[in-house]
Amino acid sequence: MGFWDDKRVLVTGGAGFLGSFLIDELVKNGASLKNIRVPLIEKSDLRKLGECVKAVKDVDIVIHLAAKVGGIGLNQELPGTLFYDNAIMGIQLMEAARLADVEKFVALGTVCA
């Protein structure tokens, strides 16, 4: 029995560049694809605590990769908005995970700043 066998994992940003590679690695290391949940931006606004609470329900591990991005031009145009949206997304998700007694919370990213 491996570490990932029964783990229910939330991967925010799992449909993105980094997330798709991460999910491949999780599966290669024994995670079941049926136990990996990927919230889609069209259905979940992770800047809202209520949406984060729904996302972490019945999850053992959260791997947070989601971010509002748009390249250097958008970063130059809207630095405060992007910073706020990404910060609040992480904070709300972390709080929801804490309230739900999630076993492990991991946050990473590749956002240009």
Secondary structure, DSSP 4 states (H G I P E B T S, - for coil): --TTTT--EEEETTTSHHHHHHHHHHHHTT--GGGEE---TTT--TTSHHHHHHHHTT-SEEEE------HHHHHHH-HHHHHHHHHHHHHHHHHHHHHTT-SEEEE------
